[in-house]
Structures are given as C-alpha cells and as structure tokens.
Amino acid sequence: MRLSTGMIYDQQMRGIQTSQASWLKVGEQLATGNRVNRPSDDPVASAQAVVVSQAQAETAQFKTARVFATQNQATEDTTLRQAANIITSAHTTVVAASNGILSDNDRASYATQLEGIRAQMLNLANSTDGNGRYIFAGYESDKPPFVTDAAGSTTYQGGLTPISQKVDASRTLIANHTGNQIFDSLTSSAVKEPDGSASETNIFTMLDTAIKSLKVPLENADQATVDAQALSMGKANRGLNNALDNVSSVLSEVGTNLQELENLDSKGDDTTLNLKTQMSGLIGADTTETISSYTMQQAALQASYTVFQQMSKLSLFTMNS
C-alpha cells in the first residue's frame, strides 16, 4: 500500500486530536471533580445519578419546610406561654375578687385589672409574625382573627383550618393552630357547669362575665343580686380553669411538634449525607487517579506534538533515500 505525504499528515493530526481529546476529558474531570460530566461518559451511572439528584432535591425541600414549621411553632410556643401566664393572672384576680367582704370600690378596682388583662389577651390572640400575618388566623392570615363588635363581644372570625406543612415524605404537621382552637375551645375533660351544661368556651366572654359582675354594686343589694353575681364569678372561675387546661394542651402539642421536627432534621441530615455519598460513588472522580491520568495524557499529547513536528519535516522522497 502506498502512503502519500498527505495521508501521513492526516494520520498524525488524528493522533494529536485523539490525545488532546483524552487530555481535555481528564482535565474536565479534574476541574469538576466528577468522573461523569455528561450521559455519554457513563449512561448507567448517569441515569442512576438523576434518581439520586431528585432525592437530594426532595430532601432539601423538606429541610426548608421544616425550617418554616419550626419558626412558626417556636413563635406559637412563645405566644402560648404568654397566654398561659395571662390566664393564670386572670384566674388569680377572679379568685381574689370573689371574696364576699370586698367593698364596691375594691370590686371595681378588680374589674379594671381584668379589663387590662382582657386587652392583653386580645392583643396576644391577634399577634402577627415578622411579615404582618396573623399567626392564629389559619389560612385567612391577612385579617385579625378576633373581632370585637359594637356591643363589646369578641368572637373568632379567622379561618377554621390550621396551617399544616408537609415536613417529610410521610409526615405532615400543624405549623400554626387557629385562634378558636386556643382561645375558644375546651378539652374533652373540661369541667361542666353545676347544672350539667357545658362551660363557656370563649375566653373573652369568660372575662366579660367577671368584669360585668364586678361592676354591679353589692353593698346595698338584695340577696338575689348577691347570689347572682356569685354565680357569675363562679362561672368565670371555672371557665378560666378550663381555658388554662386547653392552652396547656395545645402548648404540649406544640412542644411535641418541635421535638419531632428536631428529630426529622437529624434524620434529614443523615439522608443528605447518604445521598451525597451515593452521588459521589456514581459520578465522582478519584482525585489521585485523575491527577495521574491527567499527567499521563499530557505526556502523551506532548509526545504526539513532538512526533508530528519531526514527521512534518520529512517527505516520501526523504524517507526513501
């Protein structure tokens, strides 16, 4: 077979291009730290890497969701603890104000204290987060959940569905309870009224009952009036006890949620590490091996250049002489 100078030149060029391609490929692996940079490098590993990558993205999403849920539950925890303190203060005041030997001025003074406590409770029930959203309004967080009408009655007007958050593949937690679950509900073990009827659920109505009763003069009142106000104070007392139990119950649930979120975070960190290890095993490059290969490919390319330079100086006439 006869070889022309052009064929020899082309053969040498192809050799250089092949060496250069191999050198650049290893250089890319060294730069990215990955053995597989495109599907053609390893189709099987590349396909498996897509699955692992999707799992990584899902794990990251759940981590973000847990951050949101943890922040909301932590805010709710702080607010509920304040609410429990206020209810305790209200209950102490009602018990003290129920003393039958108090003067009307003393009773009026206690009524004023309860009005201040009521205002604190309403402010707490209509608390907002850092974005101005009402934390106890459910999914209707753009407006105050508790509204006071012209007659002075305060009722819940927020959403009835608590805000929930999916925090893991198979777990959804409440991120924020609704105001009616906290300030207008009772536990199943709530103490009923002496006649067997259900106790008042609305904490603001409980306080209003006590405030209204304390404003009724008793110093010159008949026994029927005295007895009626004693019954009202007793109802407020029982209601506040029930309200404190309910807030404590929700507070306990929030504490459990925070503990679970912490556990899920720990599990998520382990999952993230495992997925990272899997991904590295599928597409990651061995640094020592890659550096060695890069050096070898670089030497091979340099050799190809040297051979080409030497061959380019020759012709068939020179080679046959």
Secondary structure, DSSP 8 states (H G I E B T S, - for coil): ----HHHHHHHHHHHHHHHHHHHHHHHHHHHHSBS-SSGGG-HHHHHHHHHHHHHHHHHHHHHHHHHHHHHHHHHHHHHHHHHHHHHHHHHHHHHHHT-TT--HHHHHHHHHHHHHHHHHHHHHHT-B-TTS-BTTSTT-TTS-SEEE-TTS-EEE-S-SS-EEEEEETTEEEEEE--HHHHHS---TT----TTS------HHHHHHHHHHHHTS--TT--HHHHHHHHHHHHHHHHHHHHHHHHHHHHHHHHHHHHHHHHHHHHHHHHHHHHHHHHHHHHHB--HHHHHHHHHHHHHHHHHHHHHHHHHHT--HHHHH-
